[in-house]
Amino acid sequence: MTVAGAGHRLGQLLMRSGVITERQLADALEVHKATGERLGRVIVDLGYATQSAILSVMAAQIGIEHFDFAVVKPDPNAVASVPRELAERYTLMPISMTDDTLVVAMADPQNVLALDDLRIITGHEIRAGISTKDDILGAIDTYYKIAERSDPSDIIGTDELDQAELESLSGVSTDAPIVKLVNYIITKAVSERASDIHIEPQESDLRVRFRVDGVLHEVMRSPRSVQASIVSRFKIMAEMDIAETRKPQDGHCEVTVSGHKIDFRVSSLPTVYGERIVLRILRKDAILMQLSDLGFLPESLARFESSFRKPYGAILVTGPTGSGKSTSLYAAINVLNSPDKHILTAEDPVEYRVPGVNQCQVNVRAGLTFARALRSFLRCSPDIILVGEIRDQETARIGIESALTGHLVLSTLHTNDSSGAVTRLVEMGVEPFLVASAVDCVLAQRLARRLCPSCKEEYVPKPQTLIDAGFPADNLPERIFKAVGCKKCGGTGYLGRLGVHEVLLVSEEIGRLAVAGATAEEIKRTAVAEGMLTLKQDGLEKVRMGTTSVEEILRVIV
């Protein structure tokens, strides 16, 4: 077959697959005939299709797999099995690996020499797919660099252990592959903005998942044979007892990743298949966030600021675990923190150190509870008190009384919405008249994923869909945005998170309702009548603004 004939056949394939139109093919063939340039290159240069789209059609035609690295995430085990020098020499990227087969993406999947070398070096049968040369080189640079750039000495913890001590610990592997794999998992999690790393033993393997923007994503699976070594490695980092596998443990470590020190809170939990490890990534930049960074609507921010700028009163932040309550409190503390203010905090645990703030770590075993810390605080003449969480009647009572005696008290409470916080305090045994007098503001919040600005797509929704979502029938948005997915956001369509807020100001009328024993629903109706936006209304307003999607708001708010 002539070159021209091969090019014409490729054009027909692309047209039948819907990649290009008949008119675009005719234009490309004219340029191809005039310049002699390969038809595929002409189509890419004219902007009619991407090289990746053309490869995808070619791969389907010859019966091999096409790999798009915006979607496919290489398995670290596969990456570790092939030396970088070999990957660069043959322009290939390891994708995944089973007991007997290694899957690779190649720019030239018919390179017999490369396939033979891979088979000999790895001891696996090779299944080759195709990808573009530029994408493969980019993946090599990204994934091999992640595995190599952390110094193993960074993954030990604050008190360094020498090699002899490491080798004496039973069940711990100090082999380079295990060190590299642990380094890879941590560095990859940080680079992908994960908030948690989950190491989960399964029946036949070990699953690793990252929580990114509040949603868990599986990133890799490792053979069960390395489970004990990986778990022990993480436990050593956090200075936990690797000999104890039957009880839950907690630990903490500091890891240097790409020159930045990052704190991790580590927890272990025995399961039927072995110990499960969760690493919570504590980002120091969270304490530097300003209220304006949290996604407040202007009117909600004004309501919230009007309360915490008062010299006394109680401000409560409510929501489920992981809804950003602590971040909002720290953002408020950043506004209030000044040399003329005496700020004391009681936290469990103290996750972030704030300059200029006196922070106290709650220790229940030693008898230092929230309530006891609060009683001690009152003898230290503070201006502002932050209590990590109101968990019991005594803490609630002391906090409310502190707010009545000239202190500004900030704390968190687990309720579904802002109005529920008022009734919850009464249920905990605090006198209703104290709640009405002391509580000034309740902020309820959730975290929703923010649409990726690089790939979000505007569309015209059906009116009934918007009404079902909660938009008022007389004020429907004409156009809103939806998630699509691109390389920048890892194919999810979302990049980062923003807060969805409900700010209830305890007015005289709401105070009277609290004293009268009104229900949370009655308090909520009054607050809405006084200008409060509910969580759903706040979220839908952010849909209207194009910062998130209807689907995301319906996911996080009932």
Helices and strands as residue ranges (DSSP letters): H 3-16, H 22-35, H 39-45, H 51-62, H 76-81, H 84-90, E 92-97, E 101-106, H 112-122, E 125-130, H 133-148, G 152-155, H 163-168, H 176-191, E 194-201, E 205-212, E 215-223, G 224-226, H 227-237, E 249-257, E 260-271, E 274-282, G 284-288, G 291-293, H 298-308, E 313-318, H 325-336, E 343-347, E 358-361, H 370-378, E 384-387, H 393-404, E 408-413, H 418-427, H 432-438, E 439-451, E 457-459, H 463-469, E 480-482, E 494-505, H 508-515, H 520-529, H 535-545, H 550-556
